[in-house]
Amino acid sequence: MEAHRESSWDPWDWQGYPAAQQPSWPDGSALDDAVKELMQRPGIVLVRDVDRLRAALARAARGRAFVLQAGDCAESFHDHSAASIRAKLKVILQMAVVLTYSSGVSVVKIGRIAGQFAKPRSSPIEVVDGREVPAFRGHIVHDDVATLEARRPDPQRLLRAYDQSRATVSVLRALTQGGFADLSGAHRWNLDFVASSPEGRRYQAIADGVDRALRFMAGCGIDLEREAVLHQVTVWTAHEALRLPYEAALTRRDPVSQRFYDLGAHMVWVGERTRQLDGAHVRFASGIANPVGVKVSAQVEADELLELCATLDPERTPGRLVLISRMGHEAIRDQLGPLVEAVRDGGYPVVWLCDPMHGNTFLSEAGLKTRRFEDIMDEIAGFFEVHRRLGTHAGGIHLELTGEDVTECLGGSQEVLESELCRAYDTICDPRLNARQSLDLAFRVAELLIA
């Protein structure tokens, strides 16, 4: 790709561009030391796996696959146990089985995981218990405890984020390449608190159907033991490329292709607050060979989006660019269509995903950020309606969810009421769907896929 052959691009030249959403590191030499240490460490992911994801996304760009991108709003240094990772993986695997079994569509599974430690903020200050403190920017920068000392940026956290990301990838690899991900064990993916719910019982019926299909295949003489796709799955990693010193330090030139890869994740995305055409984040993303996402709100004009496409995907390569709409359920039907048309007519083979979370956030009466399940579903429905009307492919969904029994988003078939939000409001930043709501959503999206 042209951007990767530019001799003028290197992983650090973003420093010559305006960089939004960067913390004020109080100790520059400590930051330099942490970055130098990161530069000496091995990549968290492999070049060949980044290329495999780009090929999978190319199938989605051609309408032959559906993308499920899901995970925590912000990963925590406080909770990175194997059990927690397993619970998130169970939800993603369940959702993927529901989508594939119900619609017959191949699902590309991408986690917001193993690097999603940074968060953009609309204000540098927040008020907690009547006191002003620096806004929480993610555990890669500082702690979530609302004190001045805890919110002091600490470059050593870059190294801790790296260590936790590597450990998470190791756990994911063990789970997805071992017996845990065997399709014959789909029943085991049902979380205990979900199993007795209507969503859990619907899922169990699908798992029974998978068992019957496998027995039928075996009865037809197919050697199931030789079919690796039945015993292993691939879950790629992705995060918002917000902390540019961290991303640049983990970027390496591949000796074979001579292209640069950000080996901190298989895919990274540029957020709504950092997608400035003349900004540091777009400059950095333009030079890496990874698949790159861009969040697209209702404030984006068609000409601006086309310039972003030209900057990030000048050769129009399928699987390179993912556009993630985040418009809110009230705006998507009116605002998305002209953007999809412009990108299509410009010849850019992008994958369109719907992020129905960020445009539907509001404060409850108790002052907690939350989202309504029906608003989330309405935005997804509007996303499908627009693509169906234009004859383009609704490529996937981008969700914030958890495998825990949290009460952070309102509604769902087993409705979470506003009075219940405080029962298990555990997020360190934005509200997430719980496992029951996530499974409910998967069934509804499957219906949209076959409509």
N, C-alpha and C positions, 0 to 999 in steps of 0.2 A: 504494500500500500504506500502511496506517495508520502503520506505523513511520516512513515517509518523510515523512509530513505533520506529524509531531509537531514543533511549534515549539520544544519544549524540547530537542530533539536537535541537536547540532552535532558536527562531526568531532573536537572536542577535549574534549567533556565526559566521555570515558572517564577523564580525569585525576581525577575525583571518585570513582572506584571502585578497589578493590584490583586491582593489575596484577601478575599472576604472570609469572615467567620474564623479567623485565626486567634488563638489566645495570646495574651501578652506574657511570654515566658520571662520570669523575673531574672533568670540566670542564663545568659546567652552561652557561656562556656559550658555549663552543664548540659544544655541542649545539644551543643556541638559534640560533646563526649558521647551522649546517648545515640546520636545519629551515626557517629563513626562506629560505634559498637554494632548498631543494626546493619550497617553496610558490610560488616565482616561475617554476619550470620547467614546461613543458607536460606533459600526461599522457603516459604510455607507451602506453596503449591508447585507443581511441575509444569514446564512449558507444554509438554505433550497433552496434559489435561486441559490447559487453557484452550489449546487448539481443538480438542474434542468438544468442549462446550461451544466454541464458535461454530463448529459443524452442526451441533444439535440446534443451536439458535437459527442457523441457516434453514433448517427444515421447518422451523416455526415461521420464519419469514416467508416461506413458500406455501404456508397454510397446511403443512403436514404434521404439525405438532402444536401442543398447547403448553405454555409455560406456567408453572406454579412457583412463584418466588415468595418465600414466607419465612418468618422468624421474629425474633425479639425486636422491639423498637430500638433498644440499646442494651447490648450485653453488659453484664455486671461482673466485676471482680469478686463480688461476694458470693455468687452462685454459679459455679462452673463444674459441678459434679457430673460424673458419668450418668447418674440417674436423671439429672435435669436435661442433659443432651439427649438421652434416650427418649425422654418424654416428648421433646420437641420433634425428634425424628419420627416417633410413632404417629403424631398428628399429620406430618407431611406425607408419610407413606400411606396413611389411611385416606387422606384427601386425594392422593394420586390414584389409588385403587378405585375409589368411587368415580373419579372423572374418567378413567380409562375403561372400567367395566361398564359404566352407564352409557358412554358415548362412543367407545371404540377409538378414541383419539389418544395418540402417544403423548405422554406428559414429560416435559423437561423439568426436573426438580432442582431448584436453586434455593439455598438457605440464606437468610440474613443472619449469618453466623460466622464465627471464627475471624472476627475483625470488626464487627459492628459496635465499636466502643465510643464513637464520637457522635455528637448531636449538634446540629445548627440551632441557633436561638434567635428569636425575633428581637430580643433586647439583651444588652450586656448585663443587665441588673434584674434581679427578681426579688420580690418581697415575701419573706417567710416568717410567719408569726409576728408580723409588724416590723421586721428588721430587713433592711436592704443588704443583700449579699450578691456577689458575682453569680450570674446565671450558670446553672450546671451544664457543662459542655461534654459530659461523658467521662467515664472512668479512665480513658486514655490520657486525660488532661488533669483531673483532680477528683476528689471524693464528692459524693452526693450529699454528705452532711452539710447542713446550712450554716457554716461558720466561715469567717474570713480565712482562718488558717487552713481549714479543710478544702476550701475552694482556691487555694494558691496553686497555680499550675506547676506540675512536677515532671520534668523530662524523663525521670526514671520510669514513669508509667508507660512510656512508649515501649520500653523493654519488657515490662510486665504484660502489656497487650500482645506483644509478639509471642511471649512464652505461652500465654493462655491460648492464643490462636493456634499455635503448633500443637498443643495438647488436645484441643478440640478437634482438629483435623485428624489426629491419630485415633481418637475415640470414634469419630464418624467413619473412618476407614475400617476400623475393626468391626463396627456394627453393620455397615453396608456391604462389606465383602465377606462377612461370615454368615453363620446360620441365622442370625437375627433377622436379616432381610429376605430370607427364603420365602417365596410367595406361598408355599404350602403352610407357612406359619402365620398367615394374615390374621388369624383369630387372635394371636398373641399381641397384636398391635393395639388392640382395644384397651384403652386406659380404664382402670377400675371404676372411677367416678363417672365415666361416660357409658360404660357397658349397659347399665340399667335404664338409660335415658332412651327416648324415642329415636334419637340419632344413632345411639349405640346399637339398638336392636336392628335398625335398618342396615347398619354396617355389617352386623353379624350375618344377615341374610346374604349380603354380597359375598362375604368370606365363605359362606356355605356354597354359593355358586362357583366361586373360584375353586374350591375343593372338588366339586363335581366335574368341572372342566378339566382339572388336572387328572382325575381318575379316568375320564373319557379319553384323554390323550394317551395315557399309559395303556388303556385297553386297546387302543388302535395300534399299539406297538411302538409308539414314540419313546425313545430313551430319555426320560426327563432328567436323569442325572447328567447327561451331556449338554443340556441346554442351560448355559451359564446365566442367561437372562432371567431364568426362573429363580435363581439362587442368590443373585447379587443385584444391587441397584447402585446408581450413581447419584449422589447429591452434591452438586457443586456449591462453592462458597462465594459470597458476594457481600460487599459493604459499601457505604458511601465513602468516597475518597475525599475526606474532609481535612484531615491532618496531613498536609502535603509533605512535611519533612519525613514522616513515617512512610508514606507511599514512595517518595523518591529514593529513600534509603533501601527499599526492598525491590527496586527496579534494576533489572539486569539485562545486558545484551546477550541474546542467544547466539552462540558461536556458529550455529549452522545457518540460520536465516538472517543473522545480523540485525534482527529486529529487537526492540526493547519490550520487555514484559514486566508488568508489576506483579511480582510473585508473592504479594501479600494476600491475593485472592484470585479466583478464576475470573471474576467479573467485578468491576467497580462502577459506581454511578456518580454523576454530578447532580447536586441537589437544586431545588428551586431557588435557594438563596445564593448559589455560587455558579450559576450557569451563564455569567456575563461573557459575551463574546471576546472582550478584551481582558478577561480575568485570568488569574493564575490557574484555576481549576480546569478550565477548558483547554488552556495551553498544555497543561500536564497530560490531560486525557487524550489530546490529539496525537501524541507521540508513542503511546503504548499500543501493543498488539492485542491486548485483552479485549473481549467484548465490553463495550461502554454503554451505560445507560444515562439518560437525561430525564429529570423530572420536568413535566410540562404542565403548567397551570393555565387557568383561563386568562391570565395576564399576558401570555405569549402571543405575539403577532406572527402571522404566517411567514412574512419576510424574515423575521428574526430566527424562526425555527429552521427555515431553509438555509440560512447562513450557518447555523449550528451544525446542520447535517453536512454541509459542504466542508466545514472545518474538521469535523470528527470522522467523516466517512467520504473522503474525496473520490475514492475509486468505486463507491457504491457496491460494497462487498456484503453479500448476505451473511447475517450472523454477527456483523461488527457492531451495529448500532441498535439500541433498544430505547424506545421512547415510552416513558411511563407517565400517563396522564393522571393528574391529581387535581380535579376541578370542583368537587362537591356535587352532590346529586342534583342540585337545582340548576347547575350551569352546564353539565356535560352534554346534554342533548343539543344545546344551541352552540356551544363553543368548540366542541371537538371536531365536528364535521369539516369545517374549512381547513383546519390544520391537517387532518388526514388526507383531504383532497390535494392540498398543496404538496405534501411530501410524496404522495403517490404520483402526481403529475410531474414532480421533479425527478422521478426515477430512482428514489432512494428505497432500497429493499429492507426497510426497518421492521423490527418486531414491535408491535404496539401492545403494551401492558396497561392494565387499569389499576391504579392505586386508589381504592375507594375509602381509605382511612383518613388521610391528612386534610382533605377538603371538607370533612364532616365532623370536626372536633369542636366541642363547646364546653363551657363550664357548667357543671351541675349547680343546684342551689347550695350544696355544701362546699362549693369552690373547687371540686375535683374535675379535672379534664376527663371528658368521656365522649363516646360516640354511640349513635343508635344503630343497632343491627339493621333495621329496615332502611335507614338512609344508606348504609354501606351497600346493601343489596340493590337498592334503587340506582345507585351510581353504576354498579356493574351491569344492571339491566340496560341502562342508557348507553353504556359503552358498546354492548352487543347490538343494540338498535342502530346506532350510528354506523357501525361497520357493516351490518346487514344491508342497510339502505344504500351504502356506497359500493357494495360488492367487494369490500376489503376484508382482511382476516383479523378477527379479534384474537390477538396472539396469546393473551394470558392475563394473570392477576398478580398483584403485588400486595402482600398482606403483612400486618403486624399481629402476631399471635403467639401463644404459649401453650405448652402441654400441661400447665397447672390449672387448678380449679379456682381461677381468679374471678373477681367481679369488677371489671373495669369498663366494659362496654354494655350498654343497656339493650334489653330485648333478647331475641332468639326464641326458639320454640319452647324452651324452658326459661321463661322470661326472667332476666335480671332487672329488678326494679331500682329506681333511683334511691330508695331507702336502703337498698342492699349494697350499694357501691362500697361502703366503708368496711364491709365484712372481709373482703380479701382483695384490697386495692394495693398490689405489691409492686407495680411498675416503678422504675426509677425515673421515667420520663413520660412517655405517651401511653394511653390506654390500649390494651391488646384484647383480641378475641380469645376466649378460653377454648378448650378442646371441643366442648359440645357445640359452641357457636361456629367453630371452624368446620366441623363435620356437617352441620346444618347448611352452611354456606356452600360446601362442596357439592352436596346433593342439588342445591338450587342452581349452581353454575352448570352442573351436568345437564340439567333440563334446558338451559339456555343453549348449550352446545348442540343439542339435537333438535332444537326448535326449527 
